[in-house]
Amino acid sequence: MAHKFEIYKDKAGEFRVRFKYNSEIMFSTEGYSSKASAQNAIDSIKKNGPDAPVEDNTQA
């Protein structure tokens, strides 16, 4: 599979989620105190992400 979510523990012991595409990290989340909260973040991204608008805050 070319893309996947990964749940991992950071150095502070918090659970984080990262999204990888072709082994490249595309984004990672804030730290969560529980693995269940990290899984909830994944579920929210999957549910709400496809329709999310793009906001371009760069200046031309």
TORTI-915779 format. One line per field, with one value per residue: residue number from 0; chain; x, y, z of N, C-alpha, C in turn. Coordinates in nm, 2 decimals. Example, Ala and Ser with C-alpha at 12.3 -4.5 7.8 and 13.67 -1.06 7.14 Angstrom:
# TORTI-915779
resi <- 0;1
chain <- A;A
n.c1 <- 1.32;1.28
n.c2 <- -0.57;-0.22
n.c3 <- 0.78;0.71
ca.c1 <- 1.23;1.37
ca.c2 <- -0.45;-0.11
ca.c3 <- 0.78;0.71
c.c1 <- 1.32;1.29
c.c2 <- -0.33;0.00
c.c3 <- 0.78;0.79
***
This chain:
# TORTI-915779
resi <- 0;1;2;3;4;5;6;7;8;9;10;11;12;13;14;15;16;17;18;19;20;21;22;23;24;25;26;27;28;29;30;31;32;33;34;35;36;37;38;39;40;41;42;43;44;45;46;47;48;49;50;51;52;53;54;55;56;57;58;59
chain <- A;A;A;A;A;A;A;A;A;A;A;A;A;A;A;A;A;A;A;A;A;A;A;A;A;A;A;A;A;A;A;A;A;A;A;A;A;A;A;A;A;A;A;A;A;A;A;A;A;A;A;A;A;A;A;A;A;A;A;A
n.c1 <- 0.09;0.06;0.01;-0.05;-0.17;0.01;0.03;0.22;0.45;0.59;0.90;0.83;0.64;0.38;0.10;0.11;0.00;0.09;0.09;0.18;0.30;0.41;0.64;0.71;0.67;0.38;0.22;0.20;0.04;-0.07;0.04;-0.12;-0.28;-0.37;-0.39;-0.64;-0.74;-0.57;-0.64;-0.90;-0.85;-0.75;-0.98;-1.15;-1.01;-1.04;-1.31;-1.39;-1.20;-1.21;-1.39;-1.29;-1.21;-0.95;-0.74;-0.56;-0.31;-0.09;0.10;0.07
n.c2 <- -0.12;0.22;0.43;0.52;0.54;0.59;0.51;0.62;0.63;0.92;1.08;1.19;1.03;1.05;0.97;0.98;1.06;0.98;1.04;0.86;0.86;0.67;0.60;0.86;1.11;1.28;1.44;1.50;1.46;1.64;1.56;1.30;1.19;0.93;0.62;0.57;0.82;0.91;0.73;0.82;1.06;0.98;0.86;1.08;1.24;1.07;1.07;1.34;1.47;1.44;1.63;1.87;2.21;2.40;2.63;2.89;3.07;3.21;3.48;3.64
n.c3 <- 0.00;-0.08;0.09;0.43;0.77;1.07;1.41;1.68;1.96;2.10;2.22;2.46;2.55;2.45;2.24;1.89;1.56;1.23;0.88;0.60;0.27;0.02;0.18;0.27;0.51;0.53;0.70;1.06;1.37;1.67;2.01;2.19;2.49;2.51;2.34;2.22;2.17;1.97;1.77;1.73;1.62;1.37;1.27;1.25;1.06;0.84;0.80;0.78;0.62;0.32;0.22;0.31;0.28;0.10;0.23;0.13;0.26;0.17;0.04;-0.26
ca.c1 <- 0.00;0.14;-0.02;-0.10;-0.16;0.08;0.03;0.35;0.48;0.70;0.99;0.76;0.54;0.25;0.07;0.09;-0.04;0.15;0.04;0.29;0.27;0.54;0.74;0.74;0.58;0.31;0.19;0.18;-0.06;-0.02;0.05;-0.24;-0.24;-0.42;-0.39;-0.77;-0.75;-0.49;-0.73;-1.01;-0.80;-0.75;-1.12;-1.20;-0.95;-1.10;-1.45;-1.41;-1.10;-1.24;-1.46;-1.23;-1.16;-0.81;-0.73;-0.43;-0.27;0.03;0.08;0.12
ca.c2 <- 0.00;0.34;0.53;0.46;0.61;0.52;0.56;0.59;0.71;1.01;1.07;1.24;0.92;1.08;0.90;1.07;0.99;1.04;0.99;0.84;0.83;0.62;0.61;1.00;1.16;1.39;1.52;1.43;1.53;1.68;1.45;1.26;1.11;0.79;0.56;0.58;0.96;0.91;0.66;0.91;1.16;0.91;0.84;1.21;1.28;0.99;1.11;1.48;1.51;1.44;1.75;1.99;2.31;2.44;2.77;2.94;3.19;3.26;3.60;3.62
ca.c3 <- 0.00;-0.10;0.19;0.56;0.90;1.18;1.55;1.75;2.08;2.09;2.33;2.58;2.59;2.40;2.12;1.78;1.43;1.11;0.75;0.51;0.14;-0.04;0.29;0.31;0.61;0.48;0.82;1.19;1.46;1.80;2.10;2.26;2.61;2.50;2.20;2.17;2.12;1.84;1.68;1.71;1.52;1.24;1.22;1.21;0.93;0.73;0.79;0.75;0.53;0.18;0.19;0.37;0.18;0.11;0.26;0.09;0.34;0.12;-0.03;-0.40
c.c1 <- 0.09;0.12;-0.08;-0.09;-0.07;0.06;0.16;0.36;0.60;0.79;0.93;0.65;0.40;0.23;0.05;0.05;0.04;0.10;0.15;0.23;0.40;0.66;0.77;0.63;0.52;0.27;0.19;0.10;0.01;-0.01;-0.08;-0.20;-0.28;-0.41;-0.53;-0.80;-0.68;-0.58;-0.85;-0.97;-0.79;-0.89;-1.18;-1.14;-1.02;-1.24;-1.47;-1.31;-1.14;-1.31;-1.40;-1.18;-1.02;-0.81;-0.58;-0.40;-0.14;0.00;0.14;0.23
c.c2 <- 0.12;0.44;0.46;0.56;0.53;0.59;0.52;0.67;0.79;1.00;1.11;1.13;0.95;1.00;1.01;0.99;1.06;0.97;0.98;0.81;0.79;0.64;0.75;1.04;1.28;1.49;1.43;1.52;1.57;1.55;1.42;1.18;0.96;0.75;0.58;0.72;0.97;0.84;0.74;1.02;1.10;0.90;0.98;1.26;1.20;1.03;1.25;1.54;1.53;1.57;1.88;2.09;2.34;2.59;2.81;3.07;3.25;3.39;3.59;3.72
c.c3 <- 0.00;0.02;0.32;0.67;0.99;1.31;1.62;1.87;2.06;2.21;2.46;2.63;2.54;2.27;2.01;1.65;1.32;0.99;0.66;0.37;0.07;0.06;0.33;0.40;0.55;0.59;0.94;1.28;1.59;1.89;2.17;2.38;2.60;2.35;2.14;2.11;1.98;1.74;1.64;1.61;1.38;1.18;1.18;1.08;0.81;0.70;0.73;0.64;0.38;0.14;0.24;0.26;0.20;0.13;0.23;0.16;0.29;0.05;-0.17;-0.43
***
